[in-house]
Amino acid sequence: RDIGVTGVQTCALPILDEGSNVTLKCMVVSNLPAHNFTWVKNDRVVKKYTEAGRYSNLSLFNITARNEGSYICVAKSGDIKGKCQIKIHVNGE
């Protein structure tokens, strides 16, 4: 079974300006709360925590081209998991 997960990028712009801040949000949409959230970029864990809930945020500050790419939020409850992918693009100066 899978946990239904959706991702929301809070910034309304599809391309973010270099130096700006952004918060990526991951939300479990099924009735089963997650007990573990992990944010991954390029196969590297950038944030992980164990706490029952339905939401996880990843805040990025003073972004540069190095922050550009796909961020994957993995929500897990026991053997059940779900994931979503959020892509950000950075406009350099």
C-alpha positions as CSV (number, residue, x, y, z in Angstrom):
1,R,0.0,0.0,0.0
2,D,1.0,3.6,-0.6
3,I,0.5,6.7,1.4
4,G,-1.0,9.4,-0.8
5,V,1.4,12.4,-0.8
6,T,1.3,15.7,-2.6
7,G,3.8,18.5,-2.8
8,V,3.2,22.2,-3.0
9,Q,5.8,24.9,-3.7
10,T,4.7,28.0,-1.9
11,C,6.2,30.5,-4.3
12,A,3.9,31.4,-7.1
13,L,6.7,31.9,-9.6
14,P,7.9,28.9,-11.7
15,I,11.4,30.4,-11.8
16,L,12.9,31.8,-8.5
17,D,15.4,34.6,-8.4
18,E,18.8,34.0,-7.1
19,G,19.1,35.2,-3.5
20,S,15.4,34.6,-2.7
21,N,13.9,32.2,-0.1
22,V,11.5,29.4,-0.7
23,T,9.6,26.8,1.4
24,L,8.7,23.5,-0.2
25,K,5.8,21.7,1.4
26,C,4.9,18.1,1.4
27,M,1.5,16.9,2.6
28,V,0.1,13.4,3.3
29,V,-3.4,13.3,1.7
30,S,-4.5,9.8,2.9
31,N,-6.1,9.0,6.3
32,L,-2.8,7.4,7.5
33,P,-0.3,9.9,9.0
34,A,3.3,9.5,8.2
35,H,5.8,8.7,11.0
36,N,8.9,9.6,9.0
37,F,9.6,12.3,6.5
38,T,12.8,12.4,4.3
39,W,13.7,15.1,1.8
40,V,16.2,14.0,-0.9
41,K,18.0,15.9,-3.7
42,N,20.3,14.1,-6.1
43,D,20.2,10.9,-4.0
44,R,21.4,12.8,-0.9
45,V,19.3,13.3,2.2
46,V,18.9,17.0,3.0
47,K,16.4,16.7,5.8
48,K,15.0,13.8,7.8
49,Y,12.9,13.6,10.9
50,T,10.7,11.1,12.8
51,E,7.5,12.6,14.0
52,A,3.9,11.6,13.3
53,G,2.1,14.1,11.2
54,R,0.7,15.0,7.8
55,Y,3.1,17.9,6.8
56,S,6.7,18.5,6.2
57,N,8.5,21.7,5.1
58,L,11.9,22.3,3.6
59,S,13.0,25.9,3.7
60,L,15.8,27.1,1.4
61,F,17.4,30.5,2.1
62,N,19.4,32.8,-0.2
63,I,19.1,30.3,-3.0
64,T,21.7,30.0,-5.9
65,A,21.9,27.8,-9.0
66,R,23.2,25.0,-6.7
67,N,19.7,24.7,-5.2
68,E,18.1,24.2,-8.6
69,G,16.8,20.7,-9.3
70,S,14.3,18.1,-8.0
71,Y,13.5,17.6,-4.4
72,I,11.7,14.5,-3.3
73,C,9.7,14.2,-0.2
74,V,9.3,10.6,1.1
75,A,6.6,10.0,3.7
76,K,6.7,6.7,5.5
77,S,4.5,4.9,8.1
78,G,5.9,1.5,8.9
79,D,6.2,-0.4,5.5
80,I,3.9,2.0,3.7
81,K,5.3,5.0,1.9
82,G,4.6,7.6,-0.6
83,K,6.6,10.3,-2.3
84,C,6.3,13.5,-4.3
85,Q,8.7,15.5,-6.4
86,I,9.0,19.3,-6.5
87,K,11.3,20.9,-9.1
88,I,12.7,24.4,-8.6
89,H,14.4,26.5,-11.2
90,V,16.7,29.4,-10.3
91,N,17.1,32.5,-12.4
92,G,20.7,33.8,-12.1
93,E,21.6,37.5,-12.2
